[in-house]
Each structure stands twice: as structure tokens, then as C-alpha cells.
Amino acid sequence: MDISPEALNKKINLKDSEIVIIDVREDWEYEENHIAPFNIPLYSIPKRLNEFKQWKDKKIIVHCNSGKRSVQAQKFLRSQGIVNVYNLTGGLDNFYKVVKYNPS
């Protein structure tokens, strides 16, 4: 399941408490710019699986820059029984482009 930049932006603007946004990029990428309150890099997800389990009743939205790493994160999490995971279509680059969001 994917979520479009427009749909995610709407949820952010409405301060939807039913979603959790996770940035799966490297720490240094997150520090440069981000929209997610949580940064769990792709390589560390297996070690931090319990953090995802605490959000089992929410929609977990994962993203990276282009969508490639977040698709991997989504597949891994689903294989671990966490099925409410959505991937941001086109990643953060697409989000910034589509919603005309300027991270600076």
C-alpha cells in the first residue's frame, strides 16, 4: 500500500493522530531536512522492531528520498507481521515537488 504526497500532506495538515511517519534514511540525511518526527534508518530496523510494534494500531508511513529504501522497509516490516505500513509514493523528493514544500 502506498500513500500519495497529497494524501500525506493532508494528514500532516490535519495533525492526524492515527499516523506515524518514519524516515528510513541515514541520520545525516535526516539532519539535512525532514518531515518525519522519527528517524529509523533502514539498516537499523531489524534491531528496532519493537519500536514499530508499539504503533501497531496506527498507520505507519515510511519514506526515504526516492521510495526505494522505504519499499524495502515496508516489505521487511510486513514480513514481520506489521501490516499497517504505507510507503510514500516517490519518496521525500516527490513530496517536496508535489506539495511545493520547501524544507529550508
N, C-alpha and C positions, 0 to 999 in steps of 0.2 A: 504494500500500500504506500502510496506517495501522497504528499501534500504540496499544493502549488504555493508559490511565493505569495500570491494574492490572498489565499486562504490563511496562510500562516500570519501574514501581516494583519489581517482582520482579527485573528485570535490574540495577537500581541496587543493591538489597539484596544480590544475589549477587556484586556487583562484576564483572559480565560484561565481560571484556576484549575481546569481539567487537563492542562497540557504541561509537559516538562520538556524544555528544549535543551538538547545536549550537543555541544560542539565536539566532534571527534578528531579535530585537527591537533597538531602538535602544540605544546604550550606556547612556543614563541609566535605561532600563527595567531593563536587566541589573543595573546597580548597586543598584537598589532591592531586588531579590530574584532568585534564580536557582537552578536545579538543574543547569545545564549547565556543564561546565568551559570551554567555548569560546563566545565571543560573536562572531558574524559577522553584522552587520546585513544585512537583505535587500538594501539598495541597494548594498552593497559586495561581494556575492557574485561578480558577473562579474569584478571586479578580483582577487579572491582565489580563483579557481577551482582553482589549483594546490594550495591547502591541502586541498581536498576530494579531489583526485586521490590524495593521499598515504594516504587512508583507503579506497581502492578495494576492499580485501579485508575491510572491516568493515561492519557495518550502521550507516548514518548516520541518526540520528534528529534531525529538525529540529522546532523548536517556536517559537511566539510566544505571545501571551496567549490568543487565541481560536482559532487554527488557520488564519486567512485568509492571513497573510503566509507562514506555513510551507508552505501548499499552493502558493503562488507559487514559493517557493524550491525545493520538491520538483519542480515541473514544469520549472523552468529547469534544474536540475541534471540531470534525466533527459534533457532535450533536448541536453545537452552530453555525454551518454554515461555519466553517473554514475547507474547504475540501482538501486543498493542503498540508496535513500533512503526513509525511513519518516517519516510525519507523525504527530505526537502528536494523537490524536483530541480535539478540543475545546480544545486548547492548554493552557497552564500554568494558567489559571483552572480548567479542568475537572480537571486533575491534582491541584491543591490540594484541590478539593472531594471528589473521589472517594476519594483515598487518605488524606484527613484530615490532610494535610501542612500545617504552619504554617511559613511562610518566615521568621518573625521569631525 
